[in-house]
Amino acid sequence: MRERKRRAAAPDDPMPPAEFRELASAGGRCAARVTSVAGATAVKGTDKTGRLGVMYVRSILAQAGVVNSEVPGGEDHLAVDIAVVLPMGPITVQVKAGTKKPNRDGSISVPTTKEWREKWAAAKTPVFLVYVRLEKALASEWVDHEQLQTVVHARAHWLKVNDLSVASAKLPAQNRLTAETFDEWAEELNRLFGEVAGA
């Protein structure tokens, strides 16, 4: 009997090599989770966490059809990561991400620095702090690639921080970041412009 040798997956193979996938069957669904990408990984540690946080927020902006751009690395000196362009004007967003546990009331406390608060206070347009909470501790579990869908194990909350005066920002549980959030942000920008015009 001829011994079968295990072969590496060819480019046309529907499934990558087994060492790059972990298959699990649950409720009739087949999920694949990356367990090792050592040969491709360049971003590690907290930088990886930060990247997922920014991309999560931008994906929701994309869902809502809101124009936005990321502040390039090395140029984020104003303590913001994303510039959001609404029809009536721009706003800016600082994104933080991690696995902080919510407070008893469901809010999330995010530490800030005096330097950040000074920069946010100097802004003439609204600045929002968004915290993306990763529901899984391991990076390999942040995103599940199921057979019919991709699931990101994360959620985000937000707070307007132009007038923040305390070191720890408390992001309310009800301030969940969704596609509808940007209508609220637009209303805040309109309100601010109205106050300036009436001054």
N, C-alpha and C positions, 0 to 999 in steps of 0.2 A: 504494500500500500504506500502510495507516494505521500511524503510529508508535505503538508501545505504550509507555505511560508506566509507570514503576515506581511502584507504590502502596504506601503504608504498610500494615502488617498491621492488619486490623480486630480488635476484641476476640475475635471468634469464630474467627479463623484458628487452625489447629492449630500453626503455626510463627510465632515472633516474627520481626521484621525481621532480615535477614541480618547487619546490622552488630552485632547482639547475640549472634550464635551463631557458633561455628566447628564445622562438621560434619566428622567423620573416620570413615572406614569401616575397621574393623580386625577381621579374622576374622569378617566377616558381621555385626558389631555396629555400631550407629550411636551415636556419642557426641556430646554437645553440651557445649561449655564456654563459660561466659560470658567474653567478652573485653573488654567495655566496659559499665559501668553508672554512668558518670559522673553521670548525672542523679539517681541514687538513693543514691550512696555518701555516708555521713555519718561512718562510723567508718574511720579510716585508720591506716597504719603499725603500730606495736607494739600499739596498742589492738585492731586487727583480729586480730592474732595471738593476743592474750590472749583475745578473745571466742571464737575457734574452739576454743582449748584448753579453756576452761570448758565449752562446749557439747559437746565431744567426750566429756569425762568424764561429764557429766550424761546423755548418750545411753546410755552403758554402764550407768549406774545405773538408767536407765529400762528397759533391756533386762532387768536383773536384778530389776526390781520393787522397788527400794530407795527409800524415801522420802528426799527431799533438797530443799534449798533453797539458792539462791545468796545470798551476803552482798551486800547492795546496795552499789553504788559509793559511796564516801565513808564507808562504815561498816566497811571492812575493816581496822580498826586492830589486830586480833589476828593479823595475818599469815596469815589463812585466807580462802578464797574460797567454799567449799561446806560446809554443815552437813549431815551424813548422819545420819539417824535410824534406827538399827537397833532391832529388837524389845527388846533388853536395855539400850539407851541410845544416846547420841549420840557421834559422832566428828567430827573436822573435817579438811578437806583444803585444802592450798595447791596451786594449779595454776600451773605455768609451761609455756610453749610456745615453740617455736622450731625452728631447723634445725641445732642442734648435732650434730656428728658423734660417733658412739659411740666409746668407747675401744677398744683392741685386743681386750679381753676381752668386748666387747659392751655393757658398762655405759655409763652416761651421767653425766657430772659436771655438777652444777648448782651455780652459785655461790649462797651465802646471805649474809645480813648478820648481824651480832652482834645487832641488834635483833630480827630474826625468831627467831633461836635462843633468845633470852631469853624471848620470848613462847611459843614452843613448849614450852620447859622448864617454864613456869609452868602449863601445861594439865594437869589431873588425868585427862583422858581422852586416848586416842591421837590424835596428829596425824600425817597422812600427807602427804608431798610427792609430787606427781605431775608428771612432765615429759611433755608431749605433743610428740613429735617429728614435725614436718611433713616429709614425704618429698619435697616439691616446694618450690622456693624462691619461686616466684611465687604470689601469692594466687589468681590466676585458674586455677591448676592444682591447688589443694588438693582440690577436689571435682569429680569427673567425673559428669555426668548421662548415663548410658548409656540405651539404649532400654528395658532391662528391669531396671535397677538403678542405684543411686547409689553411687559409690565414693569414700570419703574416704581420701586418701593420708596417713595418719597412724597412729602407734602410740604407746602410752604405757607408762611404767615408774614404779614407786613405791618409797617408802622411808618407814618410820616414823622421825620426826625429833624426838621428845620429848627424846632424850638426845644429839642431834647436837652435837658440840663442835668440829668443824672447819668452815672457811669453805666448803669445797666438798663437797657431798653426792654420794656415788657410788651411783647407782641401779643395782642389779644387773640383768644381762640377763635372768635368770630371773624377775625381778619384773615380768612383763608384766601390764598392767592388762587384765583380762577380767571377764566377769560372775561368774566363780568367785572372783575376788579378794576380794569382799566377805564371803565365808564365812571367809576367813583373817582379815580385819579384825575380824569378829565374835568369832572365837576369841581374838584378841589382847585385845579388850575384856573378854571373860569371864575370861581369865587375869589381867588387871589387877584386876578386881573380886575375884577369888579371893585375890590377894595382900593386898588391903586388908582383906578379911574375916578373913584369917588372921593379920593383924598384931597 
